[in-house]
Each structure stands twice: as C-alpha cells, then as structure tokens.
C-alpha cells in the first residue's frame, strides 16, 4: 500500500513549507536582480500559525526571528563575528540597502530646517538601522545643505554602531584644496574609513578610503545630478575604474514629494562579501551625496552638478 501522506495545513500548498522559519544566515535574502520592492514587506512570512509538523519533515528551528517593535519589523540580530565591529554584523548578511528619509511636517509647513531622520532597511523591508542627524538649530538653518553634521546610526537594540562626521568644507569645485570629506566611525570614536571628494571639472567624483587613508574604491556620478522622472545613479568602481563594484542610486519618488519635500529615497548595492567596514563607508557616502546634491526641495537652490 502507498505510504500515507499527511494532510496539508490550511493555507499552504506545499507540504515542505514550515511556517515561521526564516532563511538561515549566509543564504541570499532574495533572487539576484535589481532593487526589490518593499511594499507589503510587513507581511512577509511573519504570521506564524500553530500546527503539528510530521517528524520526518521537521527542520532545526532558526533562533533569530524578525523583531517587531511598535509596528516596525526589525532585521533579526546576527550573532557576533570575530574581527567585525559590533553592530556591523548585520551588513554581512545583505547586499542591498534601502534608505528612506522621513518626511518632517514642520519643514513642509514652515520651511524651518529640522534634523534629518532615516530608516535603513534590507531588501525584505526589515529595518536594519535607524539614523538621526545631530546638528544644532543655528547650523542647520544658517549653513543649509553645506552644514557640518554628525549622523548617529543605531541598531535595533538602541546601540549607536556607526557615527558619520562631516566637517565644514567648501561646496564648490572652484576650491580644490577644500573639498568635501566625511569620516565614518564604527564603533563611535574608531574610524573605519573616509569618503573624500575628488576635484573634477564636470563629474561628481569621490574616493572611499580605509582607516589608514589608503584608497579602496571610486565613486563617479553623472554630469547633471538632477532627479527628474528617473533614478540618479552614482557608480562604485574599482580603483582603476574598470570594474563595477556597486551603486548608490537616488530613487525617483514622484512629482509631489520631489517638489515639496527634501525627503529622499536611496538604494545601495554592493557585493555580499565586501568588507563590512567598506559597506559602512558606502552608507556614509550615500548621506554625503544626499546633502550635496538632493537636500533642497525643488527650489532654485537645488544643486545639479559640481559647480552649483
């Protein structure tokens, strides 16, 4: 007689699917391709139903499950890794990052510049980090997007794991001796890399350096960094600029949002096996690019290139 097959659980068409289990660490989160949409990511396999699983189909449970705090789904906490700064172990599991700047109603209604806040998510829509600018009121409203700032990036335990520091520098390529720079610290107080603007007559160009100021990667943007109905891509390349390593993309968010707010969305891609310190520096580069080219909300002061 044929072996008896257990009945399928309600709502499941595949007997091999066990609800509540996540992809083990070290496996890709998604199929290779372009940025994955995060709409509806909040319901991605997180509603666990109680059911009996036949012993022959059971698999060892994954201990780290997504964490839900105040309606926000956080990425599971990876185990600590040797030679990895605390808090950066999240970055070993992902090759894409989505950065969403939060809309500030006070800015929209009054034009009064407030501290920027950002959600940093993985491709599943799970929050990896939360970032907040720490700049005084006078600096924000007097210096505008050219302001020096500190951005503090915290994990889902509330620990500050990355600190970005941008000193006050010239915002025009007319002064090649005083171009933009950012220091990336992980943990706070320990530099792991730098983002340095390179002089170029037409193109936005940057160099990613390690903690010893050794050049590691190059970033090249378009001649006109203007977001109009399309994404704006900054290519991350090898030092000789012959091989593509990743990309920082300013994503088009629609006419209303682009015209009336300075809340921007960015996507970052990099190799899964890239040094986590360099992944953190690429996040810093994204914030520097945002402030340099996209912080104004569709007004006459919007910067579109290295000269303006």
C-alpha positions as CSV (number, residue, x, y, z in Angstrom):
1,X,0.0,0.0,0.0
2,X,1.3,3.6,-0.7
3,X,2.5,5.4,2.3
4,X,0.0,7.7,3.9
5,X,0.7,11.4,3.2
6,X,-0.2,13.9,5.9
7,X,-2.9,16.4,5.1
8,X,-1.8,19.9,4.1
9,X,-2.2,22.6,6.7
10,X,-4.8,25.2,5.8
11,X,-3.5,28.0,3.6
12,X,-0.4,26.1,2.4
13,X,0.0,24.4,-0.9
14,X,3.5,22.9,-0.3
15,X,3.9,20.2,2.4
16,X,7.6,21.1,2.6
17,X,6.8,24.6,3.8
18,X,7.0,25.1,7.5
19,X,5.6,28.4,8.7
20,X,7.6,30.6,10.9
21,X,11.0,29.6,9.7
22,X,13.4,32.1,8.1
23,X,16.2,31.6,5.6
24,X,19.3,30.7,7.6
25,X,22.1,33.3,7.7
26,X,24.5,33.1,4.9
27,X,21.9,32.5,2.3
28,X,20.7,35.3,-0.1
29,X,17.6,37.1,1.0
30,X,16.2,37.3,-2.5
31,X,16.8,36.3,-6.0
32,X,19.6,38.3,-7.8
33,X,18.4,41.3,-9.6
34,X,17.5,45.0,-9.3
35,X,16.2,46.6,-6.1
36,X,13.3,44.6,-4.7
37,X,10.1,46.4,-3.8
38,X,9.3,46.7,-0.1
39,X,5.6,47.4,-0.4
40,X,3.8,45.0,1.8
41,X,7.1,43.7,3.3
42,X,5.5,43.9,6.7
43,X,3.5,40.7,6.0
44,X,6.5,38.7,4.6
45,X,6.0,35.3,6.2
46,X,5.8,36.6,9.8
47,X,2.3,35.4,10.7
48,X,3.1,32.1,12.4
49,X,0.3,29.6,12.8
50,X,0.5,26.7,15.3
51,X,0.5,23.3,13.6
52,X,1.9,19.9,14.0
53,X,4.8,19.1,11.7
54,X,5.5,15.4,10.9
55,X,8.8,14.4,12.4
56,X,10.3,13.4,9.0
57,X,9.7,17.0,7.7
58,X,10.9,18.9,10.8
59,X,14.0,21.0,10.4
60,X,16.0,22.6,13.2
61,X,14.5,26.0,14.2
62,X,16.2,29.2,13.4
63,X,16.7,31.1,16.7
64,X,16.9,34.6,15.3
65,X,13.5,35.8,14.2
66,X,12.4,39.2,13.0
67,X,11.7,41.6,15.9
68,X,8.6,43.7,15.9
69,X,8.7,47.0,17.8
70,X,5.9,49.4,17.7
71,X,4.7,48.1,14.4
72,X,8.2,48.2,12.8
73,X,9.8,44.9,11.7
74,X,13.5,44.8,12.5
75,X,16.0,42.5,10.9
76,X,17.0,39.6,13.1
77,X,20.1,40.1,15.2
78,X,23.0,38.1,13.7
79,X,25.5,36.5,16.1
80,X,28.7,38.5,16.8
81,X,31.6,37.8,14.4
82,X,35.3,37.9,15.1
83,X,37.1,41.0,13.7
84,X,33.8,42.7,13.0
85,X,33.0,46.0,14.7
86,X,29.9,45.5,17.0
87,X,26.7,46.2,15.1
88,X,28.2,45.8,11.7
89,X,27.5,42.0,11.6
90,X,24.1,42.9,10.1
91,X,25.9,44.1,6.9
92,X,27.5,40.6,6.4
93,X,24.0,39.2,5.6
94,X,22.9,41.7,2.9
95,X,24.0,43.1,-0.5
96,X,21.3,45.8,-0.8
97,X,20.3,48.6,1.5
98,X,17.3,50.9,1.1
99,X,17.5,54.3,2.9
100,X,14.2,56.2,3.4
101,X,14.3,59.8,4.7
102,X,11.4,60.5,6.9
103,X,9.1,63.4,6.0
104,X,9.1,66.3,8.5
105,X,5.8,68.1,8.6
106,X,7.4,71.1,10.3
107,X,9.7,71.6,7.4
108,X,6.9,71.4,4.9
109,X,4.6,73.9,6.8
110,X,7.3,76.4,7.9
111,X,10.4,75.8,5.8
112,X,12.3,75.5,9.1
113,X,15.1,73.0,8.7
114,X,14.9,70.2,11.2
115,X,17.3,67.3,11.9
116,X,17.0,64.6,9.3
117,X,16.0,61.1,10.2
118,X,16.3,58.0,8.1
119,X,15.2,54.4,8.1
120,X,17.8,51.9,6.8
121,X,16.2,48.7,5.5
122,X,17.2,45.5,3.9
123,X,15.6,44.2,0.7
124,X,12.8,42.5,2.7
125,X,11.7,45.8,4.2
126,X,13.1,44.9,7.6
127,X,14.7,47.8,9.4
128,X,18.4,47.3,9.8
129,X,19.3,50.7,11.4
130,X,17.8,54.0,12.2
131,X,19.8,57.1,11.5
132,X,19.4,60.6,13.0
133,X,21.2,63.9,12.4
134,X,22.6,65.6,15.4
135,X,23.1,69.3,14.5
136,X,22.2,72.5,16.3
137,X,19.4,74.7,15.0
138,X,21.6,77.6,14.1
139,X,24.0,75.5,12.0
140,X,21.1,73.8,10.2
141,X,19.3,77.0,9.2
142,X,22.3,79.2,8.5
143,X,24.5,76.7,6.5
144,X,21.7,74.7,4.8
145,X,22.9,71.6,3.0
146,X,26.5,72.7,3.2
147,X,26.4,72.4,7.0
148,X,28.8,70.2,9.0
149,X,26.9,67.5,10.7
150,X,27.0,64.3,12.8
151,X,24.7,61.4,11.9
152,X,24.3,58.7,14.5
153,X,23.2,55.3,13.3
154,X,21.7,52.9,15.9
155,X,20.7,49.2,15.7
156,X,17.6,47.5,16.9
157,X,19.0,47.3,20.5
158,X,19.3,51.1,20.6
159,X,23.1,51.0,20.4
160,X,24.9,53.6,18.3
161,X,27.0,51.4,16.0
162,X,28.1,53.9,13.3
163,X,28.9,57.6,13.5
164,X,29.2,59.9,10.5
165,X,31.0,63.2,10.8
166,X,31.2,65.8,8.1
167,X,33.3,68.9,8.7
168,X,32.5,72.3,7.2
169,X,34.0,72.4,3.8
170,X,33.6,74.3,0.5
171,X,30.7,73.1,-1.6
172,X,32.1,74.2,-5.0
173,X,34.9,72.6,-7.1
174,X,36.4,76.1,-7.6
175,X,38.3,75.4,-4.4
176,X,40.1,72.0,-4.9
177,X,42.1,72.3,-1.7
178,X,38.9,72.4,0.5
179,X,36.6,69.8,-1.0
180,X,34.0,67.6,0.8
181,X,35.0,64.9,3.2
182,X,33.3,62.5,5.7
183,X,34.7,60.3,8.4
184,X,33.0,57.0,9.2
185,X,33.4,55.6,12.7
186,X,32.4,52.1,13.9
187,X,32.0,51.9,16.8
188,X,31.8,55.7,17.6
189,X,35.3,57.1,18.1
190,X,37.0,54.5,16.0
191,X,37.5,55.5,12.3
192,X,37.0,52.7,9.8
193,X,37.1,54.8,6.6
194,X,36.6,58.1,4.9
195,X,34.8,59.5,1.9
196,X,36.8,62.1,0.1
197,X,35.6,64.3,-2.8
198,X,38.0,64.4,-5.8
199,X,38.3,67.5,-8.0
200,X,36.8,67.2,-11.4
201,X,35.6,69.9,-13.8
202,X,32.3,68.2,-14.7
203,X,31.6,65.0,-12.7
204,X,30.9,64.3,-9.1
205,X,33.8,62.0,-8.0
206,X,34.7,60.5,-4.7
207,X,37.2,58.1,-3.2
208,X,36.5,55.6,-0.5
209,X,39.4,55.1,1.9
210,X,40.1,52.7,4.7
211,X,41.1,53.7,8.3
212,X,44.7,54.1,7.1
213,X,43.7,56.6,4.4
214,X,44.5,54.0,1.7
215,X,42.3,54.4,-1.4
216,X,40.0,51.4,-1.8
217,X,37.1,52.3,-4.2
218,X,36.0,55.1,-6.5
219,X,32.5,56.7,-6.9
220,X,31.5,58.5,-10.1
221,X,28.2,60.4,-10.6
222,X,26.5,61.8,-13.6
223,X,27.4,65.2,-15.1
224,X,24.0,66.6,-14.1
225,X,22.9,65.1,-10.8
226,X,19.2,66.0,-11.4
227,X,16.4,63.7,-10.4
228,X,13.6,64.2,-13.0
229,X,11.3,61.3,-13.5
230,X,14.2,58.8,-13.2
231,X,16.8,57.5,-10.8
232,X,20.2,59.1,-10.5
233,X,23.0,56.6,-10.3
234,X,26.4,57.0,-8.7
235,X,28.6,54.1,-9.8
236,X,31.0,52.5,-7.3
237,X,34.1,51.2,-9.1
238,X,37.5,49.6,-8.5
239,X,40.5,52.0,-8.1
240,X,41.3,51.8,-11.8
241,X,37.6,52.4,-12.6
242,X,37.4,49.4,-14.9
243,X,35.2,47.1,-12.8
244,X,31.8,47.9,-11.3
245,X,31.6,47.1,-7.6
246,X,28.2,48.6,-6.6
247,X,25.9,51.5,-7.0
248,X,24.3,54.3,-5.0
249,X,21.0,55.4,-6.5
250,X,18.8,58.4,-5.7
251,X,15.4,57.0,-6.5
252,X,12.6,59.0,-8.1
253,X,9.8,59.4,-5.6
254,X,7.2,61.3,-7.6
255,X,6.4,64.9,-8.5
256,X,4.7,66.0,-5.3
257,X,7.3,64.5,-3.0
258,X,10.2,65.8,-5.1
259,X,8.8,69.3,-5.4
260,X,7.6,69.9,-1.8
261,X,9.9,67.9,0.4
262,X,13.6,67.2,0.7
263,X,12.8,63.6,1.9
264,X,14.8,61.3,-0.4
265,X,15.0,57.6,-1.0
266,X,18.3,55.9,-1.9
267,X,19.3,52.4,-2.8
268,X,22.8,50.9,-2.3
269,X,24.1,47.7,-3.7
270,X,27.5,46.1,-3.0
271,X,29.0,42.6,-3.1
272,X,27.9,40.3,-0.3
273,X,31.5,39.5,0.6
274,X,32.7,43.2,0.6
275,X,34.4,44.1,3.9
276,X,31.7,45.3,6.3
277,X,33.8,48.4,7.1
278,X,33.7,49.4,3.4
279,X,29.9,48.8,3.4
280,X,29.6,51.2,6.3
281,X,31.7,53.8,4.4
282,X,29.4,53.4,1.4
283,X,26.5,54.2,3.6
284,X,28.4,57.3,4.7
285,X,29.0,58.2,1.0
286,X,25.2,58.0,0.4
287,X,24.5,60.5,3.1
288,X,27.2,62.9,1.8
289,X,25.8,62.6,-1.7
290,X,22.3,63.3,-0.4
291,X,23.4,66.5,1.4
292,X,25.5,67.7,-1.5
293,X,23.0,67.2,-4.4
294,X,19.5,66.5,-3.2
295,X,18.8,68.2,0.1
296,X,16.9,71.2,-1.3
297,X,13.3,70.6,-2.2
298,X,12.8,71.5,-5.8
299,X,13.7,75.2,-5.5
300,X,16.1,77.5,-7.3
301,X,19.0,76.5,-5.0
302,X,18.8,72.8,-6.0
303,X,22.3,71.8,-6.9
304,X,22.7,69.8,-10.1
305,X,26.4,69.5,-10.6
306,X,29.9,70.1,-9.1
307,X,29.8,73.8,-10.0
308,X,26.4,74.7,-8.3
